[in-house]
Amino acid sequence: MGSVRVRKGSNNLFFDFQYKGLRCREQTTLPDTPANRKKMESMLQRIEAEILLDQFNYENYFPNSSILEKIKRHTRKLDKFQSGIPDLKSFAWTWFEELEVGWRRTYSKTISGILKRYILKYYGDYLLNEITKPELMKFRAKIAKKVNKKGKSINPVTVNKVMKIFKMIISEGTERFNFKNPFRGIKPLATRKFQIQPFTLDEVMLFISKVREDFKNYYTIRFFTGMRTSEIDGLKWKYIDFDNRLIQIREALVQGHMEYTKNDYSQREIMMSQPVYEAFKKQYEVTGNHEFVFCTRNLKPLDYCNVNNRIWAPTLRYLGFQHRRAYETRHTAATLWLASGENPEWIARQMGHANTEMLFRVYSRYVPNLTRQDGSAFDKLINSKIDNF
């Protein structure tokens, strides 16, 4: 049974009642007078009647209450117990643990970060079936407006990635607990198409000629093989086949750990061109007795950030080149292969692509800038055939 009581020291009245097993005390600014007591006791009777009929909405009566969130959390726990549907936090970690066994360590770390930094921070205490479509739209808008350490808004690609993980968790929940999926009809945010910036052959040769001497072999191989940073930094001598002039891509260095390659298609053999073969031969004289093809003085693999800050970026500045990611060496290899007329299927295999789709979608537009555009090659082909008749 609730009561109207007086707060010590202020002589103001407050409500004291039980709701779903919790003791609730709500302060007022009303002084202790007979009229105020009668008014509050009448209100308390309505509250207790609604609680008895399971019609009480705490927020309607006390919208600014300091314990409102506590009441909501407690209510969700009771609902969870009664309905058998878990809260998002417990189900998300169950989902994570079930799938983690099939993920790479870095991917697992990424998903864990998204859960902690975004999804569970806002909705961890919500029951799975309590999250509505309007709530999801509000959540997406909120994270899209967040500002990172550099003072910039989070880009749409990241927002879409967060929402994708959220959707995977909720969709699994709908199958297990049979409720309507609130993600239905929510489309990803529009994103800008990423523009690659490959080097021309002249720029490549100039870069290699001017880069620090102990990194000439490294960048020759990067520019002319299309290897990813993780692949070349984790490259071991046991995967170099000089006899057949092949580079076997079997592992990758990811955040300081040797792991399986990005995917199964990345497991491949890259053919050595003459400049690449010679670069490997020269490098073998330096590190051939060690495990890694490229390593520090302490025989540890190269650190991407260190190389990027001390070698790559300074060389670009020295040459007056626009700053580009080191990953552009991979794009450069693809565009140069295409420009030289190599078979697209062969190029796709060298790059570790499943097929030629990405090759034509991402790189083909650069080919006209690197090859003849006047139709003379086609004329030469046709004329050679005509002359034989």
CORGI-V197371 format. One record per backbone hydrogen bond with DSSP energy under -0.5 kcal/mol. CO is the residue of the C=O (numbers start at 0). NH is the residue of the N-H. If there is no record, write none. Layout:
BEGIN
<<CO	NH> <CO	NH>>
END
This chain:
BEGIN
<<2	4> <2	15> <4	13> <6	9> <6	10> <10	31> <11	6> <12	27> <13	4> <14	25> <15	2> <16	23> <18	21> <21	18> <21	23> <23	16> <24	26> <25	14> <29	12> <30	32> <32	36> <33	37> <34	38> <35	39> <36	40> <37	41> <38	42> <39	43> <40	44> <41	45> <42	46> <43	47> <44	48> <45	49> <46	50> <47	51> <48	52> <49	54> <49	55> <50	53> <55	57> <56	59> <56	60> <57	61> <61	64> <64	67> <66	70> <67	71> <68	72> <69	73> <70	74> <71	75> <72	76> <73	77> <74	78> <75	79> <76	80> <77	81> <78	82> <79	83> <83	85> <85	127> <86	90> <87	91> <88	92> <89	93> <90	94> <91	95> <92	96> <93	97> <94	98> <95	99> <96	100> <98	101> <99	102> <103	107> <104	108> <105	109> <106	110> <107	111> <108	112> <109	113> <110	114> <111	115> <112	116> <113	117> <113	118> <114	119> <114	120> <117	121> <118	121> <118	122> <119	123> <122	125> <123	88> <125	87> <126	129> <126	130> <127	130> <129	131> <131	135> <132	136> <133	137> <134	138> <135	139> <136	140> <137	141> <138	142> <139	143> <140	144> <141	144> <142	145> <145	153> <147	150> <151	147> <154	157> <154	158> <155	159> <156	160> <157	161> <158	162> <159	163> <160	164> <161	165> <162	166> <163	167> <164	168> <165	169> <166	170> <167	171> <168	172> <169	173> <170	174> <171	175> <172	176> <173	177> <179	181> <180	183> <182	185> <184	186> <193	195> <199	203> <200	204> <201	205> <202	206> <203	207> <204	208> <205	209> <206	209> <206	210> <211	214> <212	215> <214	218> <215	219> <216	220> <217	221> <218	222> <219	223> <220	224> <221	224> <221	225> <227	231> <228	232> <229	233> <229	252> <231	234> <234	292> <234	293> <235	238> <236	239> <238	240> <238	247> <239	241> <240	244> <240	245> <244	271> <245	240> <245	247> <246	248> <246	269> <247	249> <248	267> <249	260> <251	253> <251	258> <252	254> <253	256> <256	253> <258	251> <262	265> <263	266> <265	267> <267	248> <269	246> <270	272> <272	276> <273	277> <274	278> <275	279> <276	280> <277	281> <278	282> <279	283> <280	284> <281	285> <282	285> <282	286> <283	287> <286	289> <290	236> <293	301> <295	298> <299	295> <301	303> <302	306> <303	307> <304	308> <305	309> <306	310> <306	311> <307	312> <310	314> <311	315> <312	316> <313	317> <314	318> <315	319> <315	320> <316	319> <324	327> <325	328> <326	329> <326	330> <327	331> <328	332> <329	333> <330	334> <331	335> <332	336> <333	337> <334	338> <335	339> <336	341> <337	340> <342	346> <343	347> <344	348> <345	349> <346	350> <347	351> <347	352> <355	359> <356	360> <357	361> <357	362> <358	362> <358	363> <362	365> <363	366> <363	367> <365	368> <366	369> <366	370> <374	378> <375	379> <376	380> <377	381> <378	382> <379	383> <380	384> <381	385> <382	386> <383	387> <384	387> <385	388>>
END
